[in-house]
Amino acid sequence: MKKITASLLLSSFILFVFVANVKAATTGIVSATVTVQNVSVSVSDGIIAYGTLSTNDTSDTTSTGVNDSQTTTNNGNVAEDFNIQGSDSANWTLGATVDSDQYFHKFCTTDCDGSPVWTALTSIYQTLSSSVAASGTQEFDLQIGTPSSSSNYTQQSVDVTVQAVAS
């Protein structure tokens, strides 16, 4: 019996030593990263001078016009949709056609120097381009039509705004 007791004690001691040396981790690490979305757009050169036009006249930024196409650039880190809108001036209202003290402003993104397809700007954002990759660009041209008659013959600011939103 002494032999069995001694063997059990020795086995228990050996089991204790091996069990005591087994260690389990009490923590684990999950490596996680995040990048903040950056939505940013720029327009270059961002300035158009149509010059002095007659009433009921048109001009555009194509190579046969004032030759001043504009380029939007996605300065963000995600794909972006570019939107565009026109605006009233101090004395003229933006419209789809010309009228007394009403002008039109249109944009084109495809074959503007060849067979342009002009889309009338409104005061509500419209799609200029979709899913433009980070660092990608979209070139566009503008066309203006002056009012058929005007009660004001001073220079008008007919600004166009380009907006970027995440795709």
ZANUTOR-923928 format. One line per field, with one value per atom (N, C-alpha, C): atom name; x, y, z; residue number from 1. Coordinates in pm, 1 decimal. Example, Ala and Ser with C-alpha at 12.3 -4.5 7.8 and 13.67 -1.06 7.14 Angstrom:
BEGIN
mido (N  CA  C  N  CA  C)
px (1319.0  1230.0  1320.0  1285.0  1367.0  1290.0)
py (-569.0  -450.0  -330.0  -225.0  -106.0  3.0)
pz (780.0  780.0  780.0  708.0  714.0  787.0)
gugu (1  1  1  2  2  2)
END
This chain:
BEGIN
mido (N  CA  C  N  CA  C  N  CA  C  N  CA  C  N  CA  C  N  CA  C  N  CA  C  N  CA  C  N  CA  C  N  CA  C  N  CA  C  N  CA  C  N  CA  C  N  CA  C  N  CA  C  N  CA  C  N  CA  C  N  CA  C  N  CA  C  N  CA  C  N  CA  C  N  CA  C  N  CA  C  N  CA  C  N  CA  C  N  CA  C  N  CA  C  N  CA  C  N  CA  C  N  CA  C  N  CA  C  N  CA  C  N  CA  C  N  CA  C  N  CA  C  N  CA  C  N  CA  C  N  CA  C  N  CA  C  N  CA  C  N  CA  C  N  CA  C  N  CA  C  N  CA  C  N  CA  C  N  CA  C  N  CA  C  N  CA  C  N  CA  C  N  CA  C  N  CA  C  N  CA  C  N  CA  C  N  CA  C  N  CA  C  N  CA  C  N  CA  C  N  CA  C  N  CA  C  N  CA  C  N  CA  C  N  CA  C  N  CA  C  N  CA  C  N  CA  C  N  CA  C  N  CA  C  N  CA  C  N  CA  C  N  CA  C  N  CA  C  N  CA  C  N  CA  C  N  CA  C  N  CA  C  N  CA  C  N  CA  C  N  CA  C  N  CA  C  N  CA  C  N  CA  C  N  CA  C  N  CA  C  N  CA  C  N  CA  C  N  CA  C  N  CA  C  N  CA  C  N  CA  C  N  CA  C  N  CA  C  N  CA  C  N  CA  C  N  CA  C  N  CA  C  N  CA  C  N  CA  C  N  CA  C  N  CA  C  N  CA  C  N  CA  C  N  CA  C  N  CA  C  N  CA  C  N  CA  C  N  CA  C  N  CA  C  N  CA  C  N  CA  C  N  CA  C  N  CA  C  N  CA  C  N  CA  C  N  CA  C  N  CA  C  N  CA  C  N  CA  C  N  CA  C  N  CA  C  N  CA  C  N  CA  C  N  CA  C  N  CA  C  N  CA  C  N  CA  C  N  CA  C  N  CA  C  N  CA  C  N  CA  C  N  CA  C  N  CA  C  N  CA  C  N  CA  C  N  CA  C  N  CA  C  N  CA  C  N  CA  C  N  CA  C  N  CA  C  N  CA  C  N  CA  C  N  CA  C  N  CA  C  N  CA  C  N  CA  C  N  CA  C  N  CA  C  N  CA  C  N  CA  C  N  CA  C  N  CA  C  N  CA  C  N  CA  C  N  CA  C  N  CA  C  N  CA  C  N  CA  C  N  CA  C  N  CA  C  N  CA  C  N  CA  C  N  CA  C  N  CA  C  N  CA  C  N  CA  C  N  CA  C  N  CA  C)
px (81.7  0.0  87.0  201.4  293.5  344.4  361.1  411.9  307.3  181.0  74.0  59.3  66.4  53.3  169.8  289.9  406.9  396.7  347.7  332.4  227.2  117.2  13.4  64.4  142.0  197.8  295.8  379.2  477.3  405.6  300.2  223.4  151.9  96.0  27.4  125.3  247.6  349.2  392.0  414.2  455.9  343.1  218.0  104.5  92.3  112.3  106.0  213.5  334.3  444.8  413.7  363.7  333.7  213.0  112.5  -5.1  28.7  112.4  149.2  227.8  298.7  377.9  297.2  176.3  91.9  25.0  45.5  -10.5  -105.0  -217.6  -312.4  -305.3  -321.8  -320.3  -446.8  -431.5  -547.0  -598.6  -521.8  -566.8  -528.0  -596.4  -564.5  -577.9  -506.9  -508.1  -563.1  -653.2  -702.7  -643.0  -563.0  -504.0  -609.6  -644.6  -750.4  -698.5  -737.1  -700.4  -825.6  -820.5  -932.0  -875.8  -941.6  -906.6  -1032.2  -1019.9  -1133.7  -1156.5  -1280.7  -1318.7  -1296.3  -1232.4  -1209.0  -1274.0  -1374.3  -1441.8  -1400.8  -1335.3  -1281.4  -1274.2  -1307.4  -1303.0  -1241.0  -1171.8  -1123.8  -1158.7  -1168.8  -1196.1  -1083.3  -1025.0  -921.2  -955.4  -937.0  -879.6  -980.8  -1107.2  -1211.6  -1256.0  -1208.5  -1246.1  -1280.3  -1395.7  -1435.2  -1473.2  -1415.3  -1450.0  -1512.4  -1645.2  -1714.1  -1698.7  -1666.4  -1652.2  -1785.5  -1791.0  -1912.4  -1988.0  -2112.0  -2196.4  -2319.8  -2376.7  -2503.1  -2616.4  -2732.8  -2850.7  -2881.8  -2939.5  -2979.5  -2861.0  -2745.7  -2623.1  -2573.2  -2487.8  -2429.7  -2278.2  -2215.0  -2071.2  -2046.4  -1933.3  -1901.4  -1750.9  -1713.8  -1573.2  -1498.3  -1559.6  -1492.1  -1378.3  -1305.3  -1191.3  -1234.4  -1359.3  -1408.8  -1474.9  -1487.7  -1542.6  -1428.3  -1438.2  -1332.5  -1218.4  -1227.8  -1122.3  -1077.2  -1171.7  -1141.6  -1216.0  -1196.1  -1257.1  -1214.1  -1300.4  -1273.4  -1248.7  -1167.7  -1136.3  -1162.8  -1247.4  -1270.5  -1178.7  -1124.4  -1033.0  -1082.3  -1083.9  -1117.8  -992.9  -992.0  -879.4  -899.0  -1004.3  -1034.3  -966.9  -1006.7  -948.2  -1050.4  -1166.7  -1271.8  -1328.7  -1397.0  -1464.6  -1572.8  -1587.5  -1682.3  -1773.2  -1892.9  -1982.8  -1970.3  -1958.2  -1954.0  -2090.6  -2141.2  -2267.5  -2240.6  -2331.1  -2312.1  -2444.4  -2435.5  -2555.2  -2518.6  -2615.9  -2599.1  -2660.9  -2664.6  -2720.2  -2774.7  -2865.2  -2910.5  -2798.2  -2797.0  -2703.9  -2780.0  -2718.8  -2786.7  -2909.7  -2905.2  -3013.9  -3078.7  -3023.7  -3077.1  -3116.6  -3219.4  -3266.5  -3216.7  -3169.9  -3127.0  -3250.1  -3253.5  -3365.2  -3315.8  -3406.5  -3371.4  -3356.5  -3422.0  -3414.6  -3393.9  -3368.4  -3352.7  -3487.8  -3496.0  -3614.6  -3567.1  -3659.8  -3621.6  -3562.4  -3439.5  -3365.1  -3353.8  -3362.1  -3342.7  -3236.8  -3138.2  -3031.0  -3028.6  -2955.9  -2933.3  -2784.5  -2752.9  -2615.7  -2624.6  -2540.2  -2544.5  -2406.5  -2402.3  -2273.7  -2268.0  -2144.1  -2118.0  -1997.7  -2003.6  -1890.7  -1835.3  -1903.6  -1861.3  -1851.6  -1738.9  -1715.8  -1760.4  -1725.3  -1771.1  -1713.7  -1594.1  -1535.3  -1585.5  -1651.7  -1700.5  -1850.3  -1920.7  -2067.4  -2118.4  -2115.8  -2152.6  -2299.7  -2323.4  -2459.5  -2467.5  -2541.4  -2551.3  -2670.2  -2646.2  -2750.7  -2769.3  -2893.3  -2921.6  -2896.5  -2822.2  -2801.7  -2928.3  -2948.9  -3057.7  -2997.4  -3079.6  -3031.4  -3031.5  -3064.5  -3061.4  -2947.0  -2873.5  -2761.0  -2805.0  -2726.0  -2743.8  -2612.1  -2616.4  -2495.7  -2405.8  -2282.5  -2179.4  -2102.7  -2067.0  -1991.8  -2009.7  -2008.2  -2027.0  -1903.2  -1882.3  -1777.4  -1639.4  -1600.2  -1467.2  -1369.2  -1270.5  -1173.9  -1090.4  -1033.7  -943.6  -835.5  -808.1  -713.3  -764.2  -884.6  -941.7  -994.6  -1018.4  -1064.9  -1185.3  -1255.4  -1364.0  -1353.8  -1335.4  -1332.2  -1474.0  -1506.6  -1637.7  -1627.7  -1726.2  -1737.4  -1870.9  -1878.0  -1999.9  -2039.8  -2169.4  -2224.6  -2322.4  -2313.3  -2405.2  -2487.9  -2612.7  -2701.2  -2751.4  -2726.7  -2766.4  -2916.0  -2974.3  -3118.3  -3155.0  -3281.0  -3329.4  -3337.6  -3357.8  -3350.8  -3314.2  -3256.7  -3211.5  -3240.6  -3275.4  -3295.2  -3165.8  -3060.7  -2932.9  -2819.1  -2730.2  -2621.0  -2483.8  -2482.2  -2354.4  -2310.0  -2184.2  -2130.3  -2206.9  -2242.1  -2316.0  -2227.1  -2235.0  -2165.0  -2261.9  -2230.4  -2318.2  -2243.3  -2218.3  -2134.5  -2194.8  -2105.7  -2140.3  -2069.9  -2141.6  -2085.3  -2074.2  -1958.1  -1937.4  -1926.8  -2000.5  -2006.5  -1956.8  -1886.9  -1844.3  -1917.0  -1964.1  -2023.5  -1965.1  -1951.8  -1899.1  -1989.9  -1931.5  -2010.0  -2075.5)
py (-117.2  0.0  124.9  113.5  226.3  254.6  146.5  162.2  232.5  197.3  259.4  404.9  432.2  568.9  652.2  598.5  671.3  695.2  597.0  612.1  718.0  717.0  817.3  956.8  967.1  1097.2  1145.5  1054.8  1090.2  1128.1  1052.5  1082.6  1217.6  1242.8  1369.5  1484.9  1465.8  1569.2  1598.4  1493.2  1510.1  1578.6  1534.4  1595.1  1741.6  1774.0  1911.2  1996.5  1943.8  2019.5  2049.2  1947.6  1969.8  2061.0  2045.1  2129.6  2272.0  2288.0  2419.9  2496.6  2425.5  2492.9  2525.3  2473.6  2504.1  2638.6  2735.0  2869.3  2902.7  2959.5  3004.7  3157.3  3212.8  3358.3  3415.3  3528.2  3593.8  3707.9  3743.7  3846.5  3805.3  3861.9  3844.8  3980.3  3999.7  4129.1  4111.5  4200.4  4210.0  4338.1  4324.8  4442.1  4507.2  4631.2  4700.8  4834.2  4871.8  5001.4  5068.2  5198.8  5274.3  5396.5  5436.8  5558.7  5644.1  5770.2  5860.7  5898.0  5889.0  5923.5  6072.3  6105.2  6244.2  6269.0  6356.0  6392.4  6536.0  6553.5  6685.1  6700.4  6819.8  6847.2  6984.7  6997.6  7128.7  7145.7  7270.9  7302.8  7393.4  7356.2  7442.7  7474.3  7588.9  7701.7  7775.4  7742.6  7797.0  7938.3  7992.6  8129.3  8128.8  8186.0  8200.0  8345.2  8401.7  8538.1  8527.8  8533.2  8526.2  8656.1  8764.4  8893.3  8963.7  9060.8  9138.3  9073.9  9038.6  8974.2  9059.7  9048.3  9114.7  9045.4  9108.0  9038.6  8923.3  8818.2  8700.3  8639.9  8635.0  8583.1  8465.7  8383.3  8271.5  8273.1  8211.1  8187.8  8061.3  7995.9  7875.3  7866.3  7766.8  7751.1  7650.2  7603.0  7506.7  7575.6  7496.9  7551.7  7653.3  7647.8  7747.0  7865.7  7858.9  7969.1  8045.0  8061.2  8131.1  8037.4  7909.6  7809.4  7803.2  7772.5  7771.1  7656.9  7533.6  7416.7  7412.3  7355.9  7345.1  7198.4  7174.9  7038.8  7025.3  6928.6  6896.4  6780.7  6785.0  6680.8  6627.3  6495.9  6431.3  6435.5  6524.3  6537.4  6452.5  6374.2  6290.6  6155.0  6065.5  5930.9  5820.7  5859.3  5763.6  5805.8  5714.6  5749.9  5853.5  5949.5  6058.1  6076.9  6125.1  6173.2  6324.7  6384.4  6529.6  6578.1  6679.5  6743.1  6887.3  6946.5  7082.6  7158.0  7288.1  7372.1  7513.0  7580.8  7720.2  7811.1  7940.7  8036.4  8158.6  8226.6  8355.8  8456.3  8560.2  8670.3  8776.8  8889.8  8997.8  9048.6  9041.8  9099.4  9003.4  8884.3  8788.2  8660.4  8596.4  8468.5  8357.0  8249.8  8132.6  8057.1  8025.3  7950.5  7850.8  7771.7  7674.4  7742.0  7858.2  7936.0  8082.3  8164.7  8308.3  8377.7  8486.8  8571.5  8706.9  8797.6  8926.0  8903.5  8947.7  8930.8  8783.7  8695.0  8551.9  8498.0  8429.5  8371.6  8220.7  8150.6  8008.3  7982.9  7879.0  7830.9  7679.7  7622.1  7479.1  7419.0  7286.3  7218.0  7099.0  7060.4  6949.4  6872.5  6739.1  6657.5  6565.0  6551.4  6455.6  6521.6  6506.5  6556.1  6701.6  6782.6  6921.7  7004.4  6968.8  7040.4  6987.2  6871.4  6812.0  6824.2  6734.3  6733.0  6741.9  6861.6  6874.2  6844.8  6784.5  6768.0  6856.6  6964.3  7062.4  7028.7  7035.6  7014.1  7144.5  7192.9  7318.9  7305.4  7400.9  7406.4  7456.3  7412.5  7462.0  7503.2  7556.8  7593.7  7473.7  7356.2  7230.6  7146.7  7079.2  6997.9  6890.1  6873.1  6769.1  6692.4  6572.3  6491.2  6544.1  6573.2  6609.9  6485.1  6402.3  6279.6  6186.4  6056.4  5957.8  5871.7  5830.5  5734.5  5774.0  5896.4  5943.1  5894.4  5817.1  5758.6  5868.4  5837.4  5930.3  5972.2  6100.3  6164.2  6168.6  6118.1  6122.6  6260.5  6283.7  6414.4  6400.6  6510.8  6522.1  6660.1  6664.7  6792.0  6824.9  6954.2  6996.3  7134.8  7165.5  7297.6  7358.1  7489.1  7563.4  7647.9  7671.2  7758.0  7853.1  7980.2  8079.3  8139.7  8171.9  8244.6  8367.2  8485.4  8609.6  8635.7  8714.4  8744.3  8806.2  8786.4  8846.1  8998.4  9046.9  9190.2  9200.6  9312.5  9326.4  9465.8  9471.8  9600.6  9647.4  9566.2  9600.4  9559.2  9652.6  9628.6  9630.8  9597.7  9586.2  9440.0  9419.8  9282.8  9200.1  9077.2  8986.6  8868.9  8827.3  8707.1  8590.3  8495.6  8381.5  8254.6  8246.1  8140.3  8002.2  7904.9  7762.8  7693.9  7606.3  7535.3  7386.2  7329.7  7184.5  7128.0  7022.2  6957.7  6813.1  6765.6  6625.1  6555.4  6433.9  6348.2  6209.6  6136.0  6000.4  5914.2  5832.9  5744.6  5634.3)
pz (0.0  0.0  0.0  71.0  72.0  -67.8  -144.2  -278.0  -366.0  -349.7  -429.0  -388.1  -257.6  -209.9  -258.9  -255.2  -302.4  -452.0  -527.4  -671.6  -703.5  -627.9  -649.4  -617.5  -505.9  -469.8  -575.3  -623.5  -725.7  -855.2  -894.5  -1015.4  -1000.8  -882.4  -857.9  -865.0  -811.3  -811.9  -955.8  -1034.7  -1173.4  -1252.0  -1232.3  -1299.1  -1260.1  -1132.0  -1083.5  -1149.4  -1161.4  -1220.9  -1367.9  -1441.7  -1582.1  -1599.9  -1516.9  -1526.4  -1484.5  -1384.3  -1337.1  -1443.3  -1529.9  -1632.4  -1757.8  -1772.0  -1886.1  -1858.9  -1954.6  -1934.2  -2049.6  -2019.4  -2119.9  -2126.6  -2246.7  -2261.9  -2199.5  -2136.7  -2076.6  -2165.3  -2269.6  -2364.0  -2505.3  -2601.4  -2742.8  -2810.8  -2919.1  -2987.2  -3127.7  -3163.5  -3299.3  -3357.3  -3460.4  -3523.9  -3611.8  -3584.7  -3657.7  -3708.2  -3831.2  -3887.0  -3942.5  -3959.0  -4015.2  -4086.2  -4194.2  -4265.5  -4274.5  -4239.6  -4247.7  -4394.0  -4436.3  -4572.5  -4596.5  -4706.9  -4743.6  -4879.1  -4882.0  -5006.1  -5037.6  -5152.4  -5186.4  -5337.4  -5386.3  -5529.7  -5552.6  -5664.8  -5707.9  -5854.9  -5897.2  -6037.3  -6086.0  -6199.1  -6253.8  -6398.7  -6445.2  -6375.8  -6290.3  -6307.7  -6220.6  -6254.1  -6366.3  -6405.5  -6554.6  -6587.9  -6728.2  -6752.7  -6857.5  -6898.7  -7037.9  -7043.3  -7172.7  -7252.2  -7184.9  -7252.2  -7266.1  -7353.8  -7378.3  -7494.4  -7469.2  -7570.6  -7596.0  -7713.0  -7745.8  -7671.5  -7669.3  -7617.9  -7712.1  -7657.2  -7733.7  -7811.2  -7746.2  -7806.9  -7722.6  -7778.9  -7704.2  -7717.0  -7619.3  -7621.1  -7540.7  -7567.3  -7490.9  -7466.8  -7389.3  -7349.4  -7435.1  -7545.5  -7632.4  -7708.0  -7785.5  -7860.3  -7965.4  -8011.2  -8107.2  -8037.6  -7905.8  -7826.1  -7758.8  -7627.9  -7553.8  -7515.3  -7555.5  -7534.8  -7389.0  -7300.2  -7156.3  -7086.5  -7135.1  -7070.2  -6924.4  -6841.5  -6698.6  -6662.9  -6560.7  -6517.1  -6368.6  -6333.1  -6193.0  -6156.4  -6034.9  -5987.1  -5853.9  -5840.3  -5713.3  -5626.6  -5529.5  -5436.1  -5311.5  -5306.9  -5191.6  -5201.1  -5112.1  -5107.8  -5135.4  -5186.5  -5224.6  -5359.9  -5426.9  -5551.5  -5521.1  -5611.8  -5589.9  -5710.7  -5683.9  -5788.2  -5787.5  -5906.8  -5918.7  -5963.8  -5894.9  -5929.6  -5968.0  -6043.9  -6093.2  -6085.2  -6056.2  -6056.0  -6099.5  -6155.9  -6195.2  -6090.7  -6122.7  -6026.9  -6099.9  -6033.1  -6082.2  -6061.3  -6141.6  -6116.2  -6037.4  -6016.8  -5943.6  -6019.3  -6154.0  -6232.7  -6331.1  -6347.4  -6442.8  -6372.1  -6423.3  -6371.4  -6463.1  -6403.1  -6479.1  -6527.2  -6656.0  -6712.1  -6816.0  -6868.5  -6972.5  -7107.6  -7125.1  -7248.7  -7211.6  -7312.1  -7286.4  -7294.3  -7221.5  -7220.2  -7167.6  -7141.0  -7084.0  -6944.2  -6924.7  -6798.7  -6755.3  -6849.8  -6822.6  -6918.5  -6862.0  -6942.2  -6923.6  -7012.3  -6989.0  -6975.8  -6905.0  -6888.6  -6903.7  -6987.7  -7013.5  -6995.1  -6974.8  -6962.7  -7057.7  -7090.1  -7180.3  -7125.8  -7132.0  -7085.1  -7191.7  -7304.7  -7406.7  -7543.9  -7609.7  -7745.1  -7760.8  -7663.8  -7661.9  -7776.8  -7826.5  -7939.6  -8073.7  -8072.8  -8197.1  -8210.4  -8144.7  -8147.5  -8003.7  -7947.4  -7805.7  -7779.2  -7664.5  -7613.8  -7489.7  -7501.5  -7393.3  -7303.6  -7173.0  -7072.7  -6996.5  -6990.0  -6921.7  -6771.9  -6717.7  -6573.0  -6505.5  -6383.9  -6299.8  -6166.4  -6080.2  -5947.0  -5851.8  -5904.5  -5828.7  -5884.2  -5797.1  -5842.9  -5941.2  -6047.0  -6147.2  -6156.0  -6207.7  -6219.1  -6329.7  -6293.7  -6390.6  -6431.6  -6331.7  -6357.6  -6238.0  -6264.0  -6157.1  -6137.6  -6014.2  -5977.0  -6028.3  -6000.7  -6038.3  -5931.5  -5971.8  -5878.3  -5812.4  -5696.1  -5628.6  -5727.1  -5733.1  -5825.8  -5969.8  -5995.5  -6129.1  -6163.4  -6291.2  -6336.4  -6428.7  -6445.4  -6544.2  -6606.6  -6736.2  -6807.4  -6852.7  -6853.3  -6902.6  -6963.3  -7047.4  -7107.8  -7069.8  -7078.4  -7047.7  -7168.0  -7178.9  -7282.8  -7216.2  -7252.1  -7196.9  -7309.4  -7277.7  -7368.6  -7295.2  -7349.9  -7282.5  -7302.2  -7212.9  -7223.2  -7358.7  -7398.2  -7522.6  -7511.4  -7390.9  -7359.1  -7211.5  -7175.3  -7036.8  -6983.8  -6856.6  -6791.8  -6725.8  -6735.2  -6672.9  -6766.0  -6791.4  -6885.5  -6818.3  -6691.2  -6620.6  -6619.6  -6588.7  -6582.9  -6480.1  -6516.5  -6427.9  -6388.5  -6263.1  -6216.1  -6226.0  -6312.1  -6338.0  -6294.1  -6166.1  -6109.4  -6126.4  -6138.5  -6148.0  -6031.7  -5962.5  -5847.4  -5880.2  -5847.9  -5861.3  -5720.7  -5696.0  -5565.2  -5579.3  -5476.9  -5472.4  -5359.3  -5385.2  -5282.9  -5300.8  -5193.1  -5201.5  -5287.8  -5375.5  -5462.6  -5381.7)
gugu (1  1  1  2  2  2  3  3  3  4  4  4  5  5  5  6  6  6  7  7  7  8  8  8  9  9  9  10  10  10  11  11  11  12  12  12  13  13  13  14  14  14  15  15  15  16  16  16  17  17  17  18  18  18  19  19  19  20  20  20  21  21  21  22  22  22  23  23  23  24  24  24  25  25  25  26  26  26  27  27  27  28  28  28  29  29  29  30  30  30  31  31  31  32  32  32  33  33  33  34  34  34  35  35  35  36  36  36  37  37  37  38  38  38  39  39  39  40  40  40  41  41  41  42  42  42  43  43  43  44  44  44  45  45  45  46  46  46  47  47  47  48  48  48  49  49  49  50  50  50  51  51  51  52  52  52  53  53  53  54  54  54  55  55  55  56  56  56  57  57  57  58  58  58  59  59  59  60  60  60  61  61  61  62  62  62  63  63  63  64  64  64  65  65  65  66  66  66  67  67  67  68  68  68  69  69  69  70  70  70  71  71  71  72  72  72  73  73  73  74  74  74  75  75  75  76  76  76  77  77  77  78  78  78  79  79  79  80  80  80  81  81  81  82  82  82  83  83  83  84  84  84  85  85  85  86  86  86  87  87  87  88  88  88  89  89  89  90  90  90  91  91  91  92  92  92  93  93  93  94  94  94  95  95  95  96  96  96  97  97  97  98  98  98  99  99  99  100  100  100  101  101  101  102  102  102  103  103  103  104  104  104  105  105  105  106  106  106  107  107  107  108  108  108  109  109  109  110  110  110  111  111  111  112  112  112  113  113  113  114  114  114  115  115  115  116  116  116  117  117  117  118  118  118  119  119  119  120  120  120  121  121  121  122  122  122  123  123  123  124  124  124  125  125  125  126  126  126  127  127  127  128  128  128  129  129  129  130  130  130  131  131  131  132  132  132  133  133  133  134  134  134  135  135  135  136  136  136  137  137  137  138  138  138  139  139  139  140  140  140  141  141  141  142  142  142  143  143  143  144  144  144  145  145  145  146  146  146  147  147  147  148  148  148  149  149  149  150  150  150  151  151  151  152  152  152  153  153  153  154  154  154  155  155  155  156  156  156  157  157  157  158  158  158  159  159  159  160  160  160  161  161  161  162  162  162  163  163  163  164  164  164  165  165  165  166  166  166  167  167  167)
END
